[in-house]
């Protein structure tokens, strides 16, 4: 059911091999489209070819970008094509989702998440930061999982959860936040994990701010 997350690396440290290896494993388990957006260097990439993505992703990681937003797709609805690769841009935000939206899950052409975030109400609630209305709206549509919403310079990072865990961790100057238990399965020194669920949260390198929790 996909994999998505954000890595913040303001001190441009090397991402540990155990994390990089884990990301490559997630690519294998979620092979239906790949997205990454980074700054310093700035790269925006959405492609279907797994080998090409892995090559490009490796080049990006070697440059130690200060921020990374990524999504590896396992198609649950919608065709396996470029249009349905997550990392769509609406207004100022890039959007990814690990989960399903039950109201649109039967569509064979378009991804259920794309249909949700294309809705006028969704975009209005997000643009106005009307968090309570946004959360109630997506719940009404049958939203399950974790969504990440990131602006161009990563000064705004939002994570939305309904009934799926958001994992948050700071380790050796790098902040990781992902859908589900990713780092819990890895061996890192001095690992302190936080978990968030059922709400909308603002992610920074320093902390997680609860915007709404239900």
C-alpha positions as CSV (number, residue, x, y, z in Angstrom):
1,X,0.0,0.0,0.0
2,X,2.8,2.4,-1.0
3,X,5.5,4.1,1.1
4,X,6.1,7.8,1.6
5,X,8.0,10.2,3.8
6,X,10.2,13.2,4.3
7,X,13.9,13.4,5.3
8,X,15.3,16.7,6.6
9,X,19.1,17.0,6.5
10,X,20.0,20.6,7.2
11,X,23.6,19.8,8.1
12,X,24.1,17.8,4.9
13,X,25.2,14.7,6.6
14,X,25.5,11.3,4.9
15,X,22.3,9.3,5.2
16,X,23.3,6.0,6.9
17,X,23.6,3.0,4.6
18,X,21.0,1.1,6.6
19,X,18.4,3.7,5.8
20,X,19.4,3.9,2.1
21,X,19.2,0.1,1.9
22,X,15.8,0.2,3.5
23,X,14.6,2.7,1.0
24,X,15.8,0.5,-1.9
25,X,13.9,-2.4,-0.3
26,X,10.7,-0.3,-0.2
27,X,11.2,0.5,-3.9
28,X,11.2,-3.3,-4.6
29,X,8.0,-3.8,-2.6
30,X,6.3,-0.8,-4.2
31,X,7.2,-0.9,-7.9
32,X,4.3,0.9,-9.6
33,X,5.8,4.4,-9.9
34,X,8.4,6.6,-8.1
35,X,8.6,10.2,-7.0
36,X,11.2,12.3,-5.3
37,X,11.5,16.0,-4.7
38,X,14.6,17.5,-3.2
39,X,16.3,20.8,-2.6
40,X,20.0,21.6,-2.5
41,X,20.1,20.2,-5.2
42,X,16.6,20.8,-6.5
43,X,15.2,17.8,-8.3
44,X,11.6,16.9,-9.1
45,X,11.2,13.4,-10.6
46,X,8.2,11.2,-11.3
47,X,8.9,8.0,-13.4
48,X,7.8,4.4,-13.8
49,X,11.1,2.8,-14.6
50,X,12.5,1.3,-11.3
51,X,16.1,0.9,-12.5
52,X,16.3,4.5,-13.8
53,X,14.8,5.8,-10.6
54,X,17.2,3.9,-8.4
55,X,20.1,5.2,-10.5
56,X,18.9,8.8,-10.2
57,X,17.9,8.4,-6.5
58,X,21.4,7.1,-5.8
59,X,23.0,10.2,-7.5
60,X,20.7,12.5,-5.4
61,X,21.5,10.8,-2.1
62,X,25.3,11.1,-2.8
63,X,24.8,14.9,-3.1
64,X,23.4,15.1,0.5
65,X,20.3,17.2,-0.2
66,X,18.9,19.2,2.7
67,X,15.4,17.9,2.2
68,X,13.8,14.9,0.5
69,X,10.1,14.1,-0.1
70,X,9.5,10.7,-1.7
71,X,6.8,8.2,-2.6
72,X,7.0,4.6,-4.0
73,X,3.7,3.4,-5.3
74,X,1.9,0.1,-5.0
75,X,-1.2,0.6,-7.1
76,X,-4.5,-0.1,-5.3
77,X,-6.7,1.8,-7.8
78,X,-6.0,3.6,-11.0
79,X,-3.8,2.6,-13.9
80,X,0.0,2.1,-13.6
81,X,1.0,5.1,-15.5
82,X,2.8,8.4,-15.1
83,X,-0.3,10.4,-14.4
84,X,-1.0,8.3,-11.3
85,X,2.5,8.6,-9.8
86,X,2.2,10.6,-6.5
87,X,4.0,13.9,-6.0
88,X,1.3,15.9,-7.8
89,X,1.6,19.7,-7.4
90,X,-1.4,21.7,-6.4
91,X,-0.9,25.4,-5.7
92,X,2.2,25.6,-3.6
93,X,2.2,22.0,-2.4
94,X,3.5,18.5,-3.5
95,X,1.2,15.7,-2.2
96,X,1.7,12.0,-1.6
97,X,-0.4,9.4,0.2
98,X,0.1,5.9,1.5
99,X,-3.3,4.3,1.8
100,X,-6.7,4.4,0.1
101,X,-9.7,6.7,-0.4
102,X,-12.7,4.5,-0.4
103,X,-15.0,6.9,-2.3
104,X,-12.8,6.6,-5.3
105,X,-11.2,3.2,-4.9
106,X,-13.2,1.5,-7.6
107,X,-11.8,3.7,-10.4
108,X,-9.5,1.9,-12.9
109,X,-8.2,4.9,-14.7
110,X,-7.3,7.5,-12.1
111,X,-5.7,6.9,-8.7
112,X,-8.0,7.4,-5.7
113,X,-5.7,9.9,-4.1
114,X,-5.4,12.0,-7.2
115,X,-9.2,12.2,-7.4
116,X,-9.4,13.3,-3.8
117,X,-6.7,16.1,-4.0
118,X,-8.2,17.4,-7.2
119,X,-11.4,18.3,-5.5
120,X,-12.1,22.0,-5.1
121,X,-13.0,21.6,-1.4
122,X,-9.8,19.8,-0.6
123,X,-7.7,22.5,-2.3
124,X,-9.7,25.3,-0.6
125,X,-9.4,23.8,2.8
126,X,-5.6,23.2,2.3
127,X,-5.0,26.7,0.9
128,X,-6.9,28.3,3.8
129,X,-5.2,26.0,6.4
130,X,-8.7,25.0,7.6
131,X,-7.4,21.9,9.2
132,X,-10.5,20.7,11.0
133,X,-12.6,21.1,7.9
134,X,-10.0,19.4,5.8
135,X,-9.7,16.4,8.2
136,X,-13.5,16.0,8.4
137,X,-13.8,16.2,4.6
138,X,-11.2,13.5,3.9
139,X,-12.7,11.2,6.6
140,X,-16.1,11.6,4.9
141,X,-14.5,10.5,1.7
142,X,-13.2,7.3,3.3
143,X,-9.5,8.4,3.7
144,X,-7.2,5.8,5.3
145,X,-3.5,6.1,5.7
146,X,-0.8,8.8,5.8
147,X,-0.6,11.8,3.5
148,X,2.4,14.2,3.3
149,X,2.0,17.7,2.0
150,X,5.2,19.7,1.3
151,X,5.8,23.2,-0.1
152,X,8.6,24.2,-2.5
153,X,11.2,25.1,0.1
154,X,10.1,22.6,2.8
155,X,9.2,25.4,5.2
156,X,5.7,23.8,5.4
157,X,5.5,20.1,5.9
158,X,2.2,18.6,6.9
159,X,1.4,15.0,7.7
160,X,-2.2,13.6,7.9
161,X,-3.1,10.3,9.5
162,X,-6.3,8.3,9.8
163,X,-5.7,4.9,11.4
164,X,-2.1,4.6,10.2
165,X,1.0,5.4,12.1
166,X,3.3,8.3,11.3
167,X,6.8,7.6,12.4
168,X,9.1,10.5,13.4
169,X,12.7,10.4,14.4
170,X,15.8,12.6,14.8
171,X,19.1,10.7,14.5
172,X,22.6,12.2,14.2
173,X,21.3,15.5,12.9
174,X,18.8,14.0,10.4
175,X,15.0,14.0,10.8
176,X,13.0,11.2,9.3
177,X,9.2,11.0,9.1
178,X,7.5,8.2,7.2
179,X,4.3,6.3,6.9
180,X,4.3,3.2,9.0
181,X,7.2,1.6,10.8
182,X,10.3,2.1,8.7
183,X,13.1,3.0,11.1
184,X,11.7,0.7,13.8
185,X,12.9,-2.2,11.6
186,X,16.4,-0.6,11.2
187,X,19.4,-0.6,13.5
188,X,20.5,3.0,14.3
189,X,22.4,4.2,17.3
190,X,20.6,6.4,19.8
191,X,17.3,5.9,18.0
192,X,14.3,7.6,19.6
193,X,11.1,7.1,17.8
194,X,7.8,9.1,18.1
195,X,4.5,8.0,16.7
196,X,1.5,10.1,15.7
197,X,-1.9,8.9,14.5
198,X,-5.4,10.3,13.7
199,X,-4.8,14.0,13.0
200,X,-3.0,16.6,11.1
201,X,0.6,17.4,12.2
202,X,3.2,20.0,11.1
203,X,6.6,18.5,10.8
204,X,9.9,20.4,11.3
205,X,13.5,19.4,12.0
206,X,13.0,20.3,15.6
207,X,9.6,19.0,16.5
208,X,6.1,17.9,15.5
209,X,3.3,20.3,16.1
210,X,-0.2,18.9,16.5
211,X,-2.6,21.0,14.4
212,X,-5.6,18.8,15.0
213,X,-6.0,15.3,16.6
214,X,-9.1,13.2,16.9
